[in-house]
Amino acid sequence: MATLNLIGAGRVGQTLARRWQQHGYFTVQDVLTRSADSAAAACTFIGAGRPVSDLGSMRNADVWMLAVPDAAIAENAALLAASEAPASSIFHCSGALDSSALAALQACGWRCASAHCLLSFTSAHSASQQFPGTPCALEGEASTRAVLHAAFSAIGARCFDIAAQNKLLYHAGAVFATNFLPVLQATAEAAWSASGVPAELLPDLRQALLHNAVANITRLGPAAALTGPAARGDLAAVTRQASAVSHWDPAAGAAYRALSDLALRLANSSKASEASAASTSCAGAFSSKSI
Ligand SMILES: NC(=O)c1ccc[n+]([C@@H]2O[C@H](COP(=O)([O-])OP(=O)(O)OC[C@H]3O[C@@H](n4cnc5c(N)ncnc54)[C@H](OP(=O)(O)O)[C@@H]3O)[C@@H](O)[C@H]2O)c1
């Protein structure tokens, strides 16, 4: 079985290594984190691996995973490049950075890639259970991408290739889809509190509105699920509300205006496609009549 070394073993590193270990895909070998305690705890969770306290103690491996925070990827790549470790395949797990973050290793003959899983890893425990079916964006050197495609597919990921120059935009999509939701919810709840909604109603409001929104978007798609003043084209209401929000919180007011612009664009695009579908069906009716 191919061997896997880990540098960084937090939520993502532990989740992936545990799944590979459980599926008998990689032998998890050496695990390096910032502290001996966390490396030992990671090995316990993964169910395999030897905690090490420095790069020099790490043995050769077929594949290396660099699952450290984005800001520490280049620095750790440079440290590994400066060590005696022979060149191998390596990948990092960032969505926003491409494999050029590993340039120091590439210069030493390492085959570098990136693999980003589109899942919110709130904890290794929950992510391990939620992982099957997760899309995984692969980028970088071809032979490492092929190795990763097989490895991620084996633990239930749905892999696709992404161009290096598109990673930032791709990751911004994930930020819109998931990271901004808690921000919007926190802003909504602060506005309700400031306007006198009783605190004991907030948990129920949160659950009901989020649940309905998710159900509608999933069933109908985003354009058809859009409701509210922008969807009705009520520009006067949008403007009045934007002023009220800005008066309460200028940053929330700016966000309200920007999101209302996008909501109007979505509502208009939906109306335009309905009109085009109606004119196509009229043209169809007309041509069938004329036949
Ligand atoms: N969390 C997500 O939802 C998610 C989703 C997809 C992709 N990612 C990507 O996955 C990567 C890892 O994220 P994560 O959420 O797993 O991070 P994390 O839970 O914070 O774990 C980071 C790991 O790296 C170690 N570490 C932290 N700073 C370091 C440094 N300066 N040098 C060396 N090691 C360091 C930590 O050591 P200690 O254990 O000793 O603290 C820990 O083991 C990132 O590139 C992130 O963008 C995250």
The ligand as a Tripos MOL2 file, in Angstrom:
@<TRIPOS>MOLECULE
LIG
   48    52     1     0     0
SMALL
NO_CHARGES

@<TRIPOS>ATOM
      1 N1        -11.8410   23.8900    7.4620 N.am      1 LIG1
      2 C1        -12.4470   23.8110    6.2850 C.2       1 LIG1
      3 O1        -13.6930   23.8580    6.2070 O.2       1 LIG1
      4 C2        -11.6260   23.6400    5.0220 C.ar      1 LIG1
      5 C3        -12.3010   23.1860    3.8620 C.ar      1 LIG1
      6 C4        -11.5580   22.9350    2.7150 C.ar      1 LIG1
      7 C5        -10.1900   23.2100    2.7000 C.ar      1 LIG1
      8 N2         -9.5730   23.7000    3.8310 N.ar      1 LIG1
      9 C6         -8.1310   23.9340    3.7530 C.3       1 LIG1
     10 O2         -7.4420   22.8930    4.4490 O.3       1 LIG1
     11 C7         -6.2180   23.4050    4.9930 C.3       1 LIG1
     12 C8         -6.1700   23.0920    6.4740 C.3       1 LIG1
     13 O3         -7.2770   23.7060    7.0920 O.3       1 LIG1
     14 P1         -7.8900   23.1230    8.4640 P.3       1 LIG1
     15 O4         -9.2600   23.7220    8.5790 O.co2     1 LIG1
     16 O5         -7.7220   21.6560    8.5310 O.co2     1 LIG1
     17 O6         -6.9170   23.8220    9.5430 O.3       1 LIG1
     18 P2         -6.8220   23.5140   11.0910 P.3       1 LIG1
     19 O7         -7.9520   22.6850   11.5560 O.co2     1 LIG1
     20 O8         -6.5680   24.8300   11.7370 O.co2     1 LIG1
     21 O9         -5.4850   22.6170   11.2190 O.3       1 LIG1
     22 C9         -4.2340   23.1340   10.8300 C.3       1 LIG1
     23 C10        -3.1200   22.1480   11.1470 C.3       1 LIG1
     24 O10        -1.8920   22.7550   10.7520 O.3       1 LIG1
     25 C11        -1.0460   22.9530   11.8800 C.3       1 LIG1
     26 N3         -0.4670   24.3030   11.7780 N.ar      1 LIG1
     27 C12        -1.0720   25.4930   12.0420 C.ar      1 LIG1
     28 N4         -0.2310   26.5320   11.7780 N.ar      1 LIG1
     29 C13         0.9190   25.9660   11.3770 C.ar      1 LIG1
     30 C14         2.1650   26.4970   11.0000 C.ar      1 LIG1
     31 N5          2.3920   27.8260   10.9670 N.pl3     1 LIG1
     32 N6          3.1310   25.6350   10.6310 N.ar      1 LIG1
     33 C15         2.9110   24.2940   10.6660 C.ar      1 LIG1
     34 N7          1.7430   23.7330   11.0120 N.ar      1 LIG1
     35 C16         0.7640   24.5620   11.3610 C.ar      1 LIG1
     36 C17        -1.9140   22.8190   13.1120 C.3       1 LIG1
     37 O11        -1.0850   22.3350   14.1620 O.3       1 LIG1
     38 P3         -1.6590   22.0810   15.6310 P.3       1 LIG1
     39 O12        -2.5250   20.8510   15.4910 O.co2     1 LIG1
     40 O13        -0.4630   21.8020   16.4720 O.co2     1 LIG1
     41 O14        -2.4190   23.2950   16.0040 O.co2     1 LIG1
     42 C18        -2.9880   21.8220   12.6340 C.3       1 LIG1
     43 O15        -2.5100   20.4950   12.7920 O.3       1 LIG1
     44 C19        -6.1880   24.8930    4.6480 C.3       1 LIG1
     45 O16        -5.4570   25.0840    3.4710 O.3       1 LIG1
     46 C20        -7.6640   25.2190    4.4150 C.3       1 LIG1
     47 O17        -7.8590   26.3300    3.5290 O.3       1 LIG1
     48 C21       -10.2620   23.8960    4.9840 C.ar      1 LIG1
@<TRIPOS>BOND
     1     1     2 1
     2     2     3 2
     3     2     4 1
     4     4     5 ar
     5     4    48 ar
     6     5     6 ar
     7     6     7 ar
     8     7     8 ar
     9     8     9 1
    10     8    48 ar
    11     9    10 1
    12     9    46 1
    13    10    11 1
    14    11    12 1
    15    11    44 1
    16    12    13 1
    17    13    14 1
    18    14    15 2
    19    14    16 1
    20    14    17 1
    21    17    18 1
    22    18    19 2
    23    18    20 1
    24    18    21 1
    25    21    22 1
    26    22    23 1
    27    23    24 1
    28    23    42 1
    29    24    25 1
    30    25    26 1
    31    25    36 1
    32    26    27 ar
    33    26    35 ar
    34    27    28 ar
    35    28    29 ar
    36    29    30 ar
    37    29    35 ar
    38    30    31 1
    39    30    32 ar
    40    32    33 ar
    41    33    34 ar
    42    34    35 ar
    43    36    37 1
    44    36    42 1
    45    37    38 1
    46    38    39 2
    47    38    40 1
    48    38    41 1
    49    42    43 1
    50    44    45 1
    51    44    46 1
    52    46    47 1
@<TRIPOS>SUBSTRUCTURE
     1 LIG1         1 GROUP 0 **** ****
